[in-house]
Amino acid sequence: MKQIALDIGLVSGPTLATFYAGPNQAAFSHLKQWVALTSATSSRSPVPTYLWGDSASGKTHLLCAVQQALRDQGATVGWLDASMQDPPAFDEHWAAVLMDDVHLFNAEQQQAAFNWFVNAASFSLGVLAAGSLPPADLPLRDDLRTRLGWGHVFQLQVLSETERRAVLRQAADARGIFLSDEVMDYMLTRFSRDLGSLMELLHQLDHYGLQTQRGITIPLIKSMMDNS
């Protein structure tokens, strides 16, 4: 069976509550405070925050979680990532600007990002961005690269397999689910190893197990995937 990236049928999107900080506690604490300050118009700070790290370190999870947290409070935000070929114009009603995968931005996206930076500073809006490289190494125009690096910069670390196993075990125990070592091995080798995706998988398995009144086993996982 080929490895499956778990991006189908997710019950919910990334949230701050479902992010396991582990070695990234400093960045996580900063972003929780950042959301609170962004929500309070009088306390907004234009100082940008930049997250960088390897794939599966949690960058996109955190950006999406921040976006959702602000939406839950009735705010709208500007979002720009490398898949958006026609970046929208800056909107002064945004509460913040979020930019993901900046290391992949083409010339048009870099121009939009720079414009957003300039306008965000004018309206005292926070900017949160993420990429795979530290600011100085980003293959971007100088004025954009400089702006991404002049504020708060955090390097995110990928959780070790031991840490992922410990988190899954703790989450399963909290749900009253028994995960055998065999099932854990299957989850970690056949699906996305990103912790957020693994937690969503656990949520789905719990729900499917309750529906079918079966324990969490490899045949159950295969059955759920065949019926998804």
KASULTA-V881104 format. One record per pair of residues at least 6 apart in sequence whose C-alpha atoms are under 8 Angstrom apart, sorted by sequence separation. I is the first residue (numbers start at 1). J is the second residue. D is the distance in Angstrom with one decimal. If there is no record, write none. Layout:
i & j & d
I & J & D
I & J & D
//
This chain:
i & j & d
37 & 43 & 5.5
38 & 44 & 5.2
53 & 59 & 7.4
70 & 76 & 7.1
71 & 77 & 7.9
120 & 126 & 6.8
172 & 178 & 6.6
192 & 198 & 6.9
209 & 215 & 6.0
214 & 220 & 7.5
21 & 28 & 6.2
37 & 44 & 5.5
38 & 45 & 7.6
52 & 59 & 7.0
70 & 77 & 7.7
80 & 87 & 6.8
120 & 127 & 7.2
138 & 145 & 6.6
172 & 179 & 6.9
191 & 198 & 7.6
209 & 216 & 6.4
37 & 45 & 7.6
51 & 59 & 6.6
136 & 145 & 6.8
67 & 77 & 7.0
117 & 127 & 7.3
135 & 145 & 5.9
136 & 146 & 7.7
169 & 179 & 7.1
206 & 216 & 7.6
135 & 146 & 7.3
187 & 198 & 7.5
205 & 216 & 6.8
209 & 220 & 7.5
78 & 90 & 7.4
78 & 91 & 7.5
135 & 148 & 6.2
136 & 149 & 7.3
99 & 113 & 7.8
135 & 149 & 5.1
16 & 32 & 7.9
78 & 94 & 6.2
205 & 221 & 7.0
208 & 224 & 6.9
76 & 93 & 7.3
77 & 94 & 4.7
78 & 95 & 8.0
76 & 94 & 5.1
77 & 95 & 5.4
78 & 96 & 6.4
79 & 97 & 6.2
80 & 98 & 6.4
81 & 99 & 5.7
82 & 100 & 7.2
75 & 94 & 7.1
76 & 95 & 5.9
77 & 96 & 5.1
78 & 97 & 4.6
79 & 98 & 4.9
80 & 99 & 4.7
81 & 100 & 4.8
82 & 101 & 6.0
97 & 116 & 7.4
129 & 148 & 7.5
165 & 184 & 7.4
205 & 224 & 7.6
75 & 95 & 6.0
76 & 96 & 7.6
77 & 97 & 5.7
78 & 98 & 5.9
79 & 99 & 5.8
80 & 100 & 6.4
81 & 101 & 5.9
82 & 102 & 6.8
77 & 98 & 7.1
79 & 100 & 8.0
81 & 102 & 6.9
87 & 108 & 7.9
134 & 155 & 7.8
82 & 104 & 5.7
87 & 109 & 6.5
82 & 105 & 5.3
86 & 109 & 8.0
89 & 112 & 7.5
97 & 120 & 7.3
81 & 105 & 7.5
82 & 106 & 7.6
85 & 109 & 7.5
88 & 112 & 7.9
96 & 120 & 7.6
84 & 109 & 8.0
87 & 112 & 6.5
90 & 115 & 7.5
90 & 116 & 5.8
82 & 109 & 7.4
92 & 119 & 7.9
102 & 129 & 7.2
97 & 125 & 7.3
99 & 127 & 7.9
101 & 129 & 7.9
102 & 130 & 6.3
103 & 131 & 5.4
171 & 199 & 8.0
80 & 109 & 8.0
90 & 119 & 7.2
96 & 125 & 5.3
97 & 126 & 6.4
98 & 127 & 6.0
99 & 128 & 6.4
100 & 129 & 5.6
101 & 130 & 5.8
102 & 131 & 5.2
103 & 132 & 6.5
114 & 143 & 7.5
177 & 206 & 7.4
95 & 125 & 6.3
96 & 126 & 5.1
97 & 127 & 4.8
98 & 128 & 4.9
99 & 129 & 4.5
100 & 130 & 4.9
101 & 131 & 4.6
103 & 133 & 7.1
110 & 140 & 7.2
114 & 144 & 5.6
117 & 147 & 7.7
168 & 198 & 7.7
172 & 202 & 7.4
35 & 66 & 6.7
39 & 70 & 6.9
67 & 98 & 7.7
92 & 123 & 7.2
95 & 126 & 7.6
96 & 127 & 6.0
97 & 128 & 6.3
98 & 129 & 5.6
99 & 130 & 6.4
100 & 131 & 6.4
101 & 132 & 7.0
110 & 141 & 7.4
113 & 144 & 7.4
164 & 195 & 6.6
168 & 199 & 7.0
175 & 206 & 7.9
96 & 128 & 7.8
186 & 218 & 7.2
80 & 113 & 7.8
183 & 216 & 7.7
35 & 69 & 7.3
39 & 73 & 7.4
110 & 144 & 7.2
168 & 202 & 7.9
183 & 217 & 6.1
31 & 66 & 7.6
35 & 70 & 6.9
63 & 98 & 6.9
103 & 138 & 5.7
105 & 140 & 7.7
183 & 218 & 5.9
39 & 75 & 7.6
103 & 139 & 6.3
182 & 218 & 7.9
63 & 100 & 7.4
103 & 140 & 7.1
178 & 215 & 7.8
179 & 216 & 6.7
180 & 217 & 8.0
177 & 215 & 7.9
178 & 216 & 7.1
179 & 217 & 7.9
19 & 58 & 8.0
177 & 216 & 7.4
60 & 100 & 6.7
59 & 100 & 8.0
19 & 61 & 7.6
19 & 62 & 7.5
15 & 61 & 7.4
16 & 62 & 6.9
14 & 61 & 5.5
15 & 62 & 7.4
14 & 62 & 7.4
15 & 64 & 7.2
16 & 65 & 5.3
14 & 64 & 6.1
15 & 65 & 4.1
16 & 66 & 7.1
13 & 64 & 7.7
14 & 65 & 5.1
15 & 66 & 7.4
13 & 65 & 7.7
15 & 68 & 6.9
16 & 69 & 7.7
14 & 68 & 8.0
15 & 69 & 7.3
39 & 95 & 7.3
38 & 95 & 6.6
38 & 96 & 7.0
63 & 128 & 7.5
63 & 129 & 7.8
63 & 130 & 7.9
60 & 130 & 7.6
59 & 130 & 6.2
59 & 131 & 7.7
46 & 120 & 6.9
46 & 121 & 5.5
49 & 126 & 7.9
51 & 128 & 7.9
55 & 132 & 7.3
46 & 124 & 4.7
48 & 126 & 5.9
49 & 127 & 6.2
50 & 128 & 5.9
51 & 129 & 6.3
52 & 130 & 5.5
53 & 131 & 6.9
54 & 132 & 5.6
45 & 124 & 5.9
46 & 125 & 5.0
47 & 126 & 6.3
48 & 127 & 4.7
49 & 128 & 4.9
50 & 129 & 4.9
51 & 130 & 4.6
52 & 131 & 4.9
53 & 132 & 4.9
44 & 124 & 6.3
45 & 125 & 6.4
46 & 126 & 4.7
47 & 127 & 7.2
48 & 128 & 5.9
49 & 129 & 6.4
50 & 130 & 5.5
51 & 131 & 6.5
52 & 132 & 5.1
53 & 133 & 6.4
44 & 125 & 6.3
45 & 126 & 5.8
46 & 127 & 6.9
48 & 129 & 7.8
50 & 131 & 7.9
52 & 133 & 5.7
53 & 134 & 7.9
44 & 126 & 6.8
52 & 134 & 6.0
38 & 125 & 7.6
38 & 126 & 6.8
59 & 156 & 7.4
50 & 148 & 6.3
58 & 156 & 7.2
48 & 147 & 7.8
49 & 148 & 7.5
50 & 149 & 7.0
57 & 156 & 5.7
48 & 148 & 6.9
57 & 157 & 5.5
58 & 158 & 7.5
50 & 151 & 7.4
52 & 153 & 7.8
57 & 158 & 4.2
48 & 150 & 7.4
49 & 151 & 5.7
50 & 152 & 6.1
51 & 153 & 6.0
52 & 154 & 6.4
53 & 155 & 5.5
54 & 156 & 7.6
56 & 158 & 6.2
57 & 159 & 7.0
48 & 151 & 5.0
49 & 152 & 4.6
50 & 153 & 4.8
51 & 154 & 5.0
52 & 155 & 4.9
53 & 156 & 5.0
54 & 157 & 7.4
55 & 158 & 7.8
47 & 151 & 5.4
48 & 152 & 6.3
49 & 153 & 5.8
50 & 154 & 6.3
51 & 155 & 5.9
52 & 156 & 6.0
53 & 157 & 6.4
54 & 158 & 6.9
47 & 152 & 7.4
49 & 154 & 7.9
51 & 156 & 6.8
53 & 158 & 7.8
27 & 154 & 6.0
27 & 156 & 7.6
24 & 156 & 5.8
23 & 156 & 7.8
24 & 157 & 6.4
23 & 157 & 6.5
61 & 196 & 7.3
23 & 159 & 7.5
58 & 194 & 7.6
22 & 159 & 7.2
56 & 193 & 7.4
57 & 194 & 7.6
56 & 194 & 5.1
56 & 195 & 7.7
22 & 163 & 7.9
20 & 167 & 7.8
20 & 195 & 7.9
19 & 196 & 6.8
18 & 196 & 7.0
18 & 199 & 7.8
14 & 196 & 6.9
5 & 190 & 8.0
6 & 191 & 5.9
3 & 189 & 7.2
4 & 190 & 5.9
5 & 191 & 5.2
6 & 192 & 5.6
3 & 190 & 4.5
4 & 191 & 4.9
5 & 192 & 4.6
2 & 190 & 7.2
3 & 191 & 5.8
4 & 192 & 6.7
12 & 200 & 7.8
3 & 192 & 7.9
11 & 200 & 7.0
7 & 197 & 7.3
10 & 200 & 6.4
6 & 197 & 6.1
10 & 201 & 8.0
6 & 198 & 7.9
11 & 203 & 7.9
11 & 204 & 7.4
10 & 204 & 8.0
6 & 201 & 7.4
9 & 228 & 7.2
//
